[in-house]
Amino acid sequence: VINNPPDWKEVESLVSPWLRPFPEPLKDVRSPIDIADARSRFVRVLGVKVHYIQAWPKNPRPKAPALVLLHGFNGCTFTWRHVMQDLADAVGSRVLAFDRPPFGLSERPTKWEGGLVSSPYSSSFGVNLTTGLTRALGLGRYVLVGHSAGGPIAAAAATHTPRCKGLVLVAPAVSLSKRTQLDLAQKNESRQWPVPDSNLSTILRLAYTGAVIRIPGIGINYIRAATERQAEELRKNGVRYDCPYDESPLKVAEGYLKPLQSRDWDIGILEHYKALLAEGGLLAPGPNRTELPPTVLIIQGRRDPTVPAWVAEAYAEEKALHILLIYDFWE
């Protein structure tokens, strides 16, 4: 008896890359500049043309640090659309959000020197890009705000320069030390991070993905098939939030799918996966507490299904952080 029968659409996405012809360059894609709207700005940092947007306060405070917002996996500047102006007015300073390659409307490089070690899609490059962007935009004092997978990038970048005066982690997908993970596992078997998945089909799919993305041609076909499947679901069902915003789920999906109009999005995703595998996965080791800014705030939803609240609690305890806000109404 098969307790977890396969999703045949998923099976199709695994098989179809082998049946498709060798991939040709994408059609119906454009330069990010042609897709961008009036708020968009671009600046070249470390050889990459970075897309960012910004908000300015109605009543500036001269000494207030700027806020720099880092999105999570599959996010982009669109993630922050509802909060940027409110944040700018609240802190009395400039607030900016940018797209980390391969997400959003930032450039997707297709060639670089140094192989995977120097990949512009790696976490280490994301850290350097963050610091480089603050320098390129002339930010003398700033606070980094990282959401989900942007959390460890923000935490690492916060250690790079004394210009960073604080760190905010929102539902952070941060790594926990081996000692912390062992302690949690001994106390409660279900508390393992990343959350284990005993589903055989999931385990096999992850192993398959790691192997197939390295095969020339087939890897691009796989990325395109998987992304097309996800995009089709989003266009059909939209994206829903338990938030008080008067926003159509289909309109939200449209905002997140917009970057798929951008040139070389498929190469960017492929190279990002390769870089993640080379670095050991999405959750790279983070900085020690002594390296972090003196002020660190963690904001977490208690019933968050993606990043469990206990991860934020364990991270705060491990790093001896004293400010942790957990909201019951955040799903």
N, C-alpha and C positions, 0 to 999 in steps of 0.2 A: 504494500500500500504506500503510495506517495503522499506524504503529509503536506508537502509544499510543492505542488505541481508547477512546472515552469510557466512563465509568462511568455507566450509564443511570440509576442511582439518583441520582447527582449531577445529571445532566441534568434529572431530574424535579424536584429541589429548586430548580433555576434557573427552570423553566417554571411550576411550580405557583403561585408568588405572584401571577402574572398571571391565573390561572384561579380563584383563590379570591375570595369576595365581600369587600367592604371590611371590614376587621377590626373585630370587636366587642371590648369589654374581655375579658380572660382570665377564665375560670371556674375553679373549683376551686383558687384560690390564696388564701393567707392572709397575715396580718401576720407579719413576721419574728419578732416576740415570741412568737406562737403556735407557731412551728416550733422555736424555740430549746430547748435542753436545760438541765439544771441548771447547767452550767458557764458558760453565756452571760451576758454583761453588755452593757449598752447605755449609751452616753453621747452627748450631742449636741455635735458639733464643727462649727463653720462652717455651722450650720443643718442638718446631716445627722446622723441618728441612727445612730451607728457601733456595729457589733457587734464585741465582742472577748472573748477568753478569757485566762486567766492561770494561772500556776503559781507556787507559793511554795516556797522552799528549806527543807529539813529543818533545816539549820544555817546561818542567815543570817550574812553578813559585813557589818557595818555600813556600810563605805565602798564596797562593790562596786556598780558601776553596773548598772542594770536592762538587760535585753535586750528589744528591740522587733523583732518578726519581721514582715517584709513578704513576702507570697506573690507568685507569678508570675501570668502570664496564665491565666485560667480556674481559678485556685487559690482558696483561702479558708483559714480557720483550720484546717479539716480537714487541710490539707497538713502541719501541724506536730504532729499528734496523738502521734507516737511519740517526739518529742524534747524536748517542753517541760519535763516534770518532770526529765528527766536534765540538761538545760541549767541549770535552776534550782538543782539540787543541786550541779552542777559549779562554777558561778560564785558560788553563795551569795547569789543575789539574785532579785528578782522577774523573771519572764519573761512577756511578753504578746504575743499575736498578734491582729491585727485584719483585718477585711474591707474592702478598698477597693472602693467602688462602681465597676462594677455587680455585683461578685462577693459570694458568701457571703450573709450575712443582714443586711448593712448596708442602710439605706434607699436606695431608688432614686427620687430626685427626678424629678418630671415637669415641673416649672415652675421657672424661675429667671430673673433679670434679667441682661441683658448678652449673650445669645446664646452662640455657641460659645466666645467668649473667656472667658466666666465659667462654662463647663460644669463641673458637679461630677464629670464623667466624664473630664476631661482629666488629662494627666500633671502639669501644673502645679498643679492642684487637689489631686492625690494627694500632692504634695510638701508643700503647705500643710496638708493634712489630717493628715499624719504628725506634723508639728511641733505642730500644734494639739492633737492627741490626747495627746502627751507632756505638754503644759502642763495640759490638762484633768485628767489623771490624777496630776498632781503629781510627775512624774519630775524630780528635780534633776540626776541624772547617768544617762546611758544610752548603750548601744551599739546601733546599727541593724544589722539583719541582713536583707539583701535577696536573695531567690531569683529567678533568671531575670529576667522583666520587672519584678520588684520591685527589682532591683539598681539601675537608673538612678534610680528614685524614692528609694531609700535614700541613694544617693550625693549626689543633689541636696539632700535634706533634711538630710544631715549637715553641710552648709555653712551652715545657717540660724541655728544657735545654738551657743554654747560649751558648752551643757549636753550636747551629743553628744560623747562622749569617744572613740569608735571606730566603725569601719565594717567589716562582714563581708559579702562578696559571694559567694554560692553559685551556681555556674554562671551568672554574670551575663550577661544579654542587653544588654550595654552597647554604646554607639556608639564607633566608632574614628574618629580624626581622618582627614581626607582624605589627609593626608600618609602616615599609617600604612597606610591602605588601598592607596594607590598603591605604596608600597614592597612590600607583601605581594603585590600583583598582579604586580609585575615579577619577584619572586623565584619565585613559584609561581602559575600561572594559576588553580588550583583554590582558592586562598586568598582568597576574596572574602567580605565580610560586610556585610549579610546574605547567606547562601548563595544564589547565583543559581539560578534554575530556568528552564531553557530549554524546558521542556515548554509547548507552545503552549496546551494546554487550561488549564493553571495560570495562565498570563499573562492569558488572556482572562477566566477566572473572577474574578481579582482586579480587573481593569478593570470587569467587569460589576458586581461587588459595590460598588465605589466609586460607580458611577452609580446603581444601583437603590436603595441605602439612602436616597437623598435624595428619593425620590418618595413623597409622602404615601400611606399605606395599603399600597402595594406594599412599601415598606421593612420595615414590621412583618411583613407576610406572609412576606417573604424570611427574616427573622431567625427567625421561628417555624418555618418549614419546615426550615431548615438545622440549627437546634438540635434539633428533633424527630428528625431523621435521626441526628445524633450521639448523642443520648440513647438511641435505639433500639439502636445498635451497642454502647453501653456496657452496657445492660441485658442484652444477649445475650452479650457476650464478657467483660465485666468489665474491670478494670484490674489489670495484673500488674506486679510489681516484682521485680528481682533482689536482694531484701533478705531477711534472715533473720527476717521477721515471720510469725507464724502467723495469716494473714489471708486470708479468702476474696476472690478477685478481684471477685465480684459484690457483696460487702459494701463493698469499696472504691468501686466504681462508685456504689453507693447513697449513700455519703457525699458524693461529688462532685456527684451529681444533686439532692441535697436542696434547694439554693437555688432550683431550678426550681419549687418549691412556693410561692415567695415572690411577693408582689404586685409587679406591674410589672417582672418580670425581663426581659420582651421589650423594653420601652422602654429599660431600662438598657443592654442590649447594643447596641441600635441607636444610642443617643446616644454610647456609648463608641466605637463605630466611627467615627462622625462626628467626634468630638473627635480621635481618632488621625489621621484624614486631614487635619484642619485643622492639626495640629501637625507634619505631615510624616512620620507613621508611628510605629511602636512604639519605634524607637530614637532618642530625642531626644538632642541634644548634652549631654554631661555636664560636670561642673565640672572646673576645672583642678586639678592636684596641690596647688598652694599653698592652695587653698580647702578641701581635704579634711582630716579629723582626722589627727593625727600617727600614729595606728595604724590601718592598713588590712590586712585579711586577705582573700585570695581562696581559695576552696575549689572545686575543679573535678574532674570525672571525666574521665579521659583518653579514654574511648571514648563520651563523651556525643554522641548523634546530633543533638540539638537545638541546643545551644550548643557548638561545637567547642572543644577544649582550647586550640588556638592563639589563640582570641579572648581568653581569659583571660591567656595569656602575652603577647600583643601589648598588651593593656590595661595589664598590670603594667609592661611596659617603657616604654610611652608615658607613664604617670603616675609613673614612677620609684618603684614600690612594691617593697618588699623581701621581703614575706611572701606566697608563693604555694605552696599545697599542691595537688598533683595526685595523685589516687588512681587506681591502675590497676584496682582492683576496683569502682569506681563506673562503672556504665554510663550 
